Amino acid sequence: AQKVTQAQTEISVVEKEDVTLDCVYETRDTTYYLFWYKQPPSGELVFLIRRNSFDEQNEISGRYSWNFQKSTSSFNFTITASQVVDSAVYFCALSLNSGGYQKVTFGIGTKLQVIP
Amino acid sequence: DGGITQSPKYLFRKEGQNVTLSCEQNLNHDAMYWYRQDPGQGLRLIYYSQIVNDFQKGDIAEGYSVSREKKESFPLTVTSAQKNPTAFYLCASRFPGPGELFFGEGSRLTVL
């Protein structure tokens, strides 16, 4: 069974604050992929990052950074110096092979509101 | 520009009516997916198709049907058998394998 937990359903921060979105996953597979997507008010999910289970290297992309820790089954997402444009729903997702098909399980999402 | 187009963006229907949501992609992706999004439940998989003329049920396929006659198109029909069809529906596609999904802008269905 695979599961993704995003315990924070809604977060509000003031602009320029840092914010971390938590993601905890469950799987017995040793090969899997983790994703983060952003859903702005327009509705379309936008891909942010993919990590495979063999690469625990953290990643930074501008104001975004991701911390992947297999020991705690977590793949957390930090936004530094948040901006109003960061306001969106963020989804963490887990993808693994299920009978020749890549089954993707999404968390329930974290709604981030950045207040000016 | 390459992408996924969903239509209509908003749709209202009366109980007992079937409705078809359109999804077209020009990304040359083999795999296409339909998800349903409800508040507090994330995205749940309805149907997926890995190649033309083949599709599989996802986690919540009851009350829905699909077809995949062309690589570019994967329409979803919400039938009258779907007990609670009011939701936001998202179509996605990708190349085979564990790559990222590309999403359309969604269709919001409201049953009156």
HADDOCK unambig.tbl for C-alpha pairs under 7 A between the chains (distance, minus, plus):
assign (segid A and resid 42 and name CA) (segid B and resid 105 and name CA) 6.66 0.50 0.50
assign (segid A and resid 43 and name CA) (segid B and resid 105 and name CA) 5.20 0.50 0.50
assign (segid A and resid 43 and name CA) (segid B and resid 106 and name CA) 6.18 0.50 0.50
assign (segid A and resid 44 and name CA) (segid B and resid 103 and name CA) 5.83 0.50 0.50
assign (segid A and resid 44 and name CA) (segid B and resid 104 and name CA) 5.57 0.50 0.50
assign (segid A and resid 44 and name CA) (segid B and resid 105 and name CA) 4.14 0.50 0.50
assign (segid A and resid 44 and name CA) (segid B and resid 106 and name CA) 6.50 0.50 0.50
assign (segid A and resid 45 and name CA) (segid B and resid 103 and name CA) 5.73 0.50 0.50
assign (segid A and resid 47 and name CA) (segid B and resid 100 and name CA) 6.63 0.50 0.50
assign (segid A and resid 95 and name CA) (segid B and resid 98 and name CA) 6.78 0.50 0.50
assign (segid A and resid 102 and name CA) (segid B and resid 97 and name CA) 6.38 0.50 0.50
assign (segid A and resid 102 and name CA) (segid B and resid 98 and name CA) 6.07 0.50 0.50
assign (segid A and resid 106 and name CA) (segid B and resid 42 and name CA) 6.28 0.50 0.50
assign (segid A and resid 106 and name CA) (segid B and resid 43 and name CA) 5.95 0.50 0.50
assign (segid A and resid 107 and name CA) (segid B and resid 42 and name CA) 5.73 0.50 0.50
assign (segid A and resid 108 and name CA) (segid B and resid 40 and name CA) 5.82 0.50 0.50
assign (segid A and resid 108 and name CA) (segid B and resid 41 and name CA) 5.02 0.50 0.50
assign (segid A and resid 108 and name CA) (segid B and resid 42 and name CA) 3.63 0.50 0.50
assign (segid A and resid 109 and name CA) (segid B and resid 42 and name CA) 5.90 0.50 0.50
